[in-house]
Amino acid sequence: MNFLDLSRLGVDPTATPGPDPGIPLAVRAAPPRHIRLPSGPGRWRALNEHDSAAITALQRIAEDHDRIPYRTTEAEIVDLFDPSVPHAAYGAFDDDGHLIAYGFVRVQTTELSTVRATCSGAVHPQWRDKSFGTAIVTWQGDIARHLLARSGREGPAQIVHFADETVDGMVDLLARSGYTARRWYTQMRRDLSEQIPLVRLGPYLAIEPWSQGWSDQARRAHNQAFSDYGESLAVTPEQWERHVASMVPEWCFVAIDRSTDRARVAGYILASKWEEDWPALGWREGYIEALGVLAEWRGRGVGRSLLTRVMMAFRDAGMDYAGIDVDHDEPTGAQHLYAELGFEPTHRTIMYAVDL
């Protein structure tokens, strides 16, 4: 049972062998001399932070139509325009001045081992048969190569799209554009009104509330639990503390083994809440961000006990559901455990990438 979203910690479980990273990225990126700007119906122009409200409104329309189980906030859009982060945005407006399509590219600046240009965007449902999607993806590929070439970063690089399967035609479009599927993420949800099983641990093992005193041991446990991925995925104390600081403390727990003179962390679970999504979802949800169990304690109910404990904490706090994202390339196949505890799949996202 391993960490659920390594990218939030600044580590990269998706890097794959590609072009020789010893060649400068400015060369490997091969930025085209002419960027193919989107065209078609509407008035097209570059977007900036003053367009954040229009982008948010379009995102809401698209997410409602596509039944996406989250909602993008205006604050998140504003953050994308951070001037310290290389980015570009382009969009089309109708005759009434409403944004009807846009694309965004942003070079990820965390400590990922792979330099990543992440592409996002949306097309109004009423304008989706106008080849907007093809034009935007083409522009994103061109501008991403320029941004990566000028990023000042080196090492393996990728251009990345995250495609929700509910968006008609997006998967086919990315495949036609040369992207290949690399990672599958399934969002699962558990109704907290249903009975939560009681899991009993063996002697000397106990689930305890999170405290700062356990934090570094939990980080080391995380690094050990994910050693199968390789040393490059080790999380630094700074990365770990930034992540922990965004959690809900009363929803975080550690499994402690006291069978020796020195108590040891056998596993951990971290959880957060995304309150801005609740009005659109129609329910309140506690979100499991991270779960890890060290190899020595696997098969002894530690992961199951951590999950049931956090679900009880969610329920006691008035949450309606527990949510979790499961990476289908996890080496442990932990999604089977979640299913056994009543989690049901609700949505799937696929990461598509081109290696540079």
C-alpha positions as CSV (number, residue, x, y, z in Angstrom):
1,M,0.0,0.0,0.0
2,N,1.7,3.1,-1.2
3,F,1.3,6.9,-1.5
4,L,-1.7,7.8,-3.6
5,D,-0.5,11.0,-5.3
6,L,3.3,11.3,-5.3
7,S,3.2,14.4,-7.6
8,R,1.7,16.4,-4.7
9,L,4.9,15.7,-2.8
10,G,7.1,16.8,-5.7
11,V,8.1,13.3,-6.7
12,D,7.4,11.7,-10.0
13,P,6.1,8.1,-10.4
14,T,5.3,8.6,-14.1
15,A,8.7,9.2,-15.6
16,T,9.6,6.7,-18.3
17,P,12.8,6.3,-20.3
18,G,12.7,8.6,-23.4
19,P,15.1,10.7,-25.4
20,D,18.6,11.1,-24.0
21,P,18.3,13.5,-21.1
22,G,22.0,14.3,-21.6
23,I,21.1,16.4,-24.7
24,P,20.1,19.9,-23.6
25,L,16.4,20.4,-23.2
26,A,16.4,23.4,-25.5
27,V,17.5,21.0,-28.2
28,R,15.3,18.0,-27.3
29,A,12.2,20.2,-27.0
30,A,12.6,21.1,-30.7
31,P,10.4,24.3,-30.5
32,P,8.9,25.0,-33.9
33,R,9.8,28.2,-35.7
34,H,6.1,29.1,-36.1
35,I,3.5,28.4,-33.4
36,R,0.2,27.2,-34.9
37,L,-2.3,29.6,-33.2
38,P,-5.8,28.3,-32.8
39,S,-8.4,29.6,-35.3
40,G,-12.0,29.1,-36.2
41,P,-15.3,30.6,-35.0
42,G,-15.0,33.3,-32.4
43,R,-12.5,36.0,-31.6
44,W,-9.2,34.5,-30.4
45,R,-6.6,36.2,-28.3
46,A,-4.0,35.5,-25.6
47,L,-5.5,35.3,-22.1
48,N,-4.1,36.8,-18.8
49,E,-5.1,37.0,-15.2
50,H,-7.9,39.5,-15.9
51,D,-9.6,36.7,-17.7
52,S,-9.7,34.4,-14.7
53,A,-13.4,35.0,-14.0
54,A,-14.3,34.1,-17.6
55,I,-12.2,31.0,-17.5
56,T,-13.8,29.9,-14.2
57,A,-17.3,30.4,-15.7
58,L,-16.4,28.3,-18.7
59,Q,-14.9,25.6,-16.5
60,R,-18.1,25.4,-14.4
61,I,-20.2,24.9,-17.5
62,A,-17.9,22.3,-18.9
63,E,-17.6,20.4,-15.6
64,D,-21.3,20.4,-15.0
65,H,-21.9,19.0,-18.5
66,D,-19.2,16.4,-18.3
67,R,-20.2,15.3,-14.7
68,I,-16.8,16.0,-13.3
69,P,-16.7,15.2,-9.6
70,Y,-14.9,18.4,-8.6
71,R,-15.1,22.1,-9.5
72,T,-12.3,24.5,-10.4
73,T,-12.3,27.7,-8.4
74,E,-11.3,31.1,-9.5
75,A,-8.5,31.2,-7.0
76,E,-7.0,28.1,-8.7
77,I,-7.2,29.8,-12.1
78,V,-5.6,32.9,-10.7
79,D,-2.7,30.8,-9.3
80,L,-2.1,29.5,-12.8
81,F,-1.1,33.0,-14.0
82,D,1.7,33.2,-11.4
83,P,4.2,35.4,-13.2
84,S,7.1,33.4,-11.7
85,V,6.0,30.2,-13.4
86,P,6.4,29.9,-17.2
87,H,2.9,29.7,-18.8
88,A,0.7,30.6,-21.8
89,A,-3.0,30.8,-22.3
90,Y,-5.1,31.4,-25.4
91,G,-8.9,31.5,-25.9
92,A,-11.9,32.3,-28.1
93,F,-14.8,34.6,-27.3
94,D,-18.3,34.6,-28.9
95,D,-20.0,37.8,-30.3
96,D,-21.4,38.5,-26.8
97,G,-18.0,38.5,-25.2
98,H,-18.3,35.1,-23.5
99,L,-15.3,32.8,-23.4
100,I,-16.2,29.6,-25.4
101,A,-12.8,27.8,-25.5
102,Y,-9.4,28.1,-24.1
103,G,-6.1,26.3,-23.6
104,F,-3.5,26.7,-20.9
105,V,0.1,25.4,-20.7
106,R,2.2,25.7,-17.5
107,V,5.7,24.4,-16.8
108,Q,5.7,22.6,-13.4
109,T,8.3,24.0,-11.1
110,T,8.2,21.5,-8.2
111,E,11.1,19.2,-7.6
112,L,9.9,16.5,-10.0
113,S,12.6,14.5,-11.6
114,T,10.8,15.1,-14.9
115,V,10.4,18.6,-16.2
116,R,6.7,18.8,-17.1
117,A,4.6,21.1,-19.3
118,T,1.0,20.4,-18.1
119,C,-1.8,21.3,-20.5
120,S,-5.4,22.1,-19.6
121,G,-8.4,23.8,-21.0
122,A,-12.1,23.5,-21.9
123,V,-14.5,24.0,-24.8
124,H,-18.1,25.1,-24.2
125,P,-20.4,22.1,-24.9
126,Q,-22.3,24.0,-27.6
127,W,-19.1,24.6,-29.5
128,R,-17.5,21.2,-29.4
129,D,-18.2,20.2,-33.0
130,K,-16.1,23.1,-34.4
131,S,-12.6,21.5,-34.2
132,F,-11.7,23.7,-31.2
133,G,-10.2,20.8,-29.4
134,T,-7.8,19.9,-32.2
135,A,-6.7,23.5,-32.7
136,I,-6.1,24.0,-28.9
137,V,-4.1,20.7,-28.5
138,T,-2.0,21.6,-31.5
139,W,-1.2,25.0,-30.1
140,Q,-0.5,23.6,-26.7
141,G,2.1,21.2,-28.2
142,D,3.9,24.0,-30.0
143,I,3.9,26.5,-27.1
144,A,4.9,23.8,-24.6
145,R,8.0,23.0,-26.5
146,H,8.9,26.7,-26.5
147,L,8.2,27.1,-22.7
148,L,10.3,24.0,-21.9
149,A,13.2,25.1,-24.2
150,R,13.3,28.4,-22.3
151,S,12.6,27.0,-18.8
152,G,16.3,26.8,-17.8
153,R,15.6,23.2,-16.5
154,E,17.4,20.1,-17.6
155,G,16.7,16.3,-17.4
156,P,13.8,14.2,-18.7
157,A,10.9,16.2,-20.0
158,Q,7.2,15.6,-20.9
159,I,4.2,17.4,-22.3
160,V,1.2,16.1,-20.3
161,H,-2.6,16.2,-20.6
162,F,-4.9,14.8,-17.9
163,A,-8.1,13.5,-19.7
164,D,-11.4,12.8,-18.0
165,E,-13.0,9.9,-19.6
166,T,-16.4,11.6,-19.5
167,V,-15.2,14.3,-22.0
168,D,-16.3,13.0,-25.4
169,G,-13.6,12.6,-27.9
170,M,-10.7,13.8,-25.7
171,V,-9.0,10.4,-25.4
172,D,-9.1,9.9,-29.2
173,L,-7.9,13.4,-29.9
174,L,-4.8,12.9,-27.6
175,A,-4.0,9.6,-29.2
176,R,-4.2,11.1,-32.7
177,S,-1.9,13.9,-31.5
178,G,0.8,11.5,-30.5
179,Y,0.2,11.2,-26.8
180,T,0.2,7.9,-25.1
181,A,-1.6,6.8,-21.9
182,R,0.8,6.5,-18.9
183,R,-1.3,6.5,-15.7
184,W,-4.8,5.8,-14.8
185,Y,-6.5,7.4,-11.8
186,T,-9.8,6.3,-10.5
187,Q,-11.7,8.4,-8.0
188,M,-13.5,6.2,-5.4
189,R,-16.1,7.2,-2.9
190,R,-17.5,5.6,0.3
191,D,-20.9,6.3,1.9
192,L,-20.2,7.0,5.5
193,S,-23.8,6.4,6.6
194,E,-23.1,2.7,6.0
195,Q,-21.5,0.7,8.8
196,I,-17.8,1.0,9.2
197,P,-16.1,-2.3,10.2
198,L,-14.1,-2.5,13.4
199,V,-10.6,-3.8,12.7
200,R,-8.6,-5.2,15.5
201,L,-4.8,-5.0,15.4
202,G,-2.4,-7.5,17.0
203,P,-0.4,-7.0,20.2
204,Y,1.8,-3.9,20.4
205,L,0.2,-2.3,17.4
206,A,-2.1,0.8,17.7
207,I,-3.6,3.6,15.6
208,E,-2.7,7.0,17.2
209,P,-3.6,10.6,16.3
210,W,-1.1,12.4,14.2
211,S,1.5,14.6,16.0
212,Q,4.5,16.5,14.8
213,G,6.7,14.2,16.8
214,W,5.8,11.3,14.4
215,S,6.1,13.4,11.2
216,D,9.7,12.7,10.3
217,Q,9.3,9.0,11.1
218,A,6.3,8.9,8.8
219,R,8.3,10.6,6.1
220,R,11.0,8.0,6.4
221,A,8.3,5.3,6.3
222,H,6.9,6.8,3.2
223,N,10.3,6.8,1.5
224,Q,10.8,3.2,2.5
225,A,7.4,2.1,1.4
226,F,8.0,3.6,-2.0
227,S,11.6,2.3,-2.4
228,D,10.3,0.1,-5.2
229,Y,10.0,3.2,-7.3
230,G,13.7,4.1,-6.8
231,E,15.8,6.6,-4.8
232,S,14.8,9.5,-7.1
233,L,11.4,9.5,-5.5
234,A,12.5,10.1,-1.9
235,V,10.7,13.0,-0.3
236,T,12.8,15.6,1.4
237,P,11.8,17.0,4.9
238,E,10.8,20.3,3.2
239,Q,8.5,18.6,0.7
240,W,6.9,16.5,3.4
241,E,6.3,19.3,5.8
242,R,4.7,21.4,3.0
243,H,2.3,18.6,2.3
244,V,1.5,17.8,5.9
245,A,0.8,21.5,6.5
246,S,-2.1,21.3,4.0
247,M,-3.8,18.4,5.8
248,V,-6.6,18.4,8.4
249,P,-4.7,17.3,11.6
250,E,-7.6,15.6,13.3
251,W,-8.0,13.4,10.2
252,C,-4.4,12.2,10.1
253,F,-3.2,9.1,12.0
254,V,-0.1,6.8,12.4
255,A,0.1,3.1,13.1
256,I,2.6,2.6,15.9
257,D,4.5,-0.6,16.8
258,R,5.5,-0.6,20.5
259,S,6.9,-4.2,20.6
260,T,10.4,-2.9,21.3
261,D,11.9,-0.2,23.5
262,R,11.7,2.3,20.6
263,A,8.3,2.9,19.1
264,R,8.2,2.6,15.3
265,V,5.9,4.0,12.7
266,A,4.4,1.1,10.8
267,G,2.1,3.1,8.6
268,Y,0.4,6.5,8.2
269,I,-2.7,8.1,6.7
270,L,-3.2,11.8,5.7
271,A,-6.5,13.5,4.8
272,S,-7.7,16.9,3.7
273,K,-10.9,18.6,2.7
274,W,-11.8,20.6,-0.4
275,E,-14.8,22.6,0.8
276,E,-15.0,24.6,-2.4
277,D,-16.2,21.5,-4.2
278,W,-19.0,20.6,-1.7
279,P,-21.7,22.9,-3.1
280,A,-21.3,21.5,-6.6
281,L,-21.1,17.9,-5.4
282,G,-24.1,18.2,-3.1
283,W,-22.3,16.5,-0.2
284,R,-19.4,17.0,2.3
285,E,-16.4,14.8,1.7
286,G,-13.2,13.9,3.6
287,Y,-10.5,13.2,1.2
288,I,-7.7,10.6,1.8
289,E,-4.5,12.1,0.4
290,A,-1.9,9.5,1.4
291,L,-1.7,6.0,2.8
292,G,1.4,4.0,3.4
293,V,2.3,0.8,5.2
294,L,5.9,-0.5,5.5
295,A,6.6,-4.0,4.1
296,E,7.3,-5.5,7.6
297,W,3.7,-4.8,8.7
298,R,1.8,-5.5,5.5
299,G,-0.8,-8.3,5.7
300,R,-1.4,-7.5,9.4
301,G,-4.5,-5.2,9.0
302,V,-2.6,-2.0,9.4
303,G,-3.8,-0.4,6.2
304,R,-7.4,-1.5,6.8
305,S,-7.2,-0.2,10.4
306,L,-5.9,3.2,9.2
307,L,-8.7,3.5,6.6
308,T,-11.5,2.6,9.0
309,R,-10.1,5.0,11.6
310,V,-10.0,7.9,9.2
311,M,-13.5,7.1,8.0
312,M,-14.8,7.3,11.6
313,A,-13.1,10.6,11.9
314,F,-14.8,11.9,8.8
315,R,-18.2,10.6,10.0
316,D,-17.7,12.2,13.4
317,A,-16.9,15.5,11.7
318,G,-20.2,15.4,9.8
319,M,-18.9,14.3,6.4
320,D,-21.2,12.4,4.1
321,Y,-18.5,10.5,2.1
322,A,-14.9,9.5,2.1
323,G,-13.1,10.1,-1.2
324,I,-9.8,8.7,-2.5
325,D,-7.9,8.7,-5.9
326,V,-6.4,5.4,-6.8
327,D,-3.4,5.0,-9.2
328,H,-4.0,1.9,-11.2
329,D,-0.3,1.4,-11.7
330,E,0.3,1.0,-7.9
331,P,2.5,-2.0,-7.4
332,T,0.4,-3.2,-4.5
333,G,-3.0,-3.1,-6.2
334,A,-4.4,-1.3,-3.1
335,Q,-7.7,-0.5,-5.0
336,H,-8.9,-4.0,-4.0
337,L,-8.6,-3.1,-0.3
338,Y,-10.7,0.1,-0.9
339,A,-13.3,-1.9,-2.7
340,E,-13.5,-4.4,0.2
341,L,-14.1,-1.5,2.6
342,G,-17.1,-0.2,0.5
343,F,-15.4,2.3,-1.8
344,E,-17.0,2.5,-5.2
345,P,-15.5,3.9,-8.4
346,T,-17.1,7.2,-9.6
347,H,-14.7,8.7,-12.1
348,R,-11.5,8.0,-14.1
349,T,-8.8,10.3,-15.4
350,I,-5.9,9.2,-17.7
351,M,-2.6,10.9,-17.9
352,Y,-1.3,11.2,-21.5
353,A,2.3,12.3,-22.3
354,V,4.8,12.9,-25.0
355,D,8.5,12.4,-23.9
356,L,11.1,14.9,-25.0
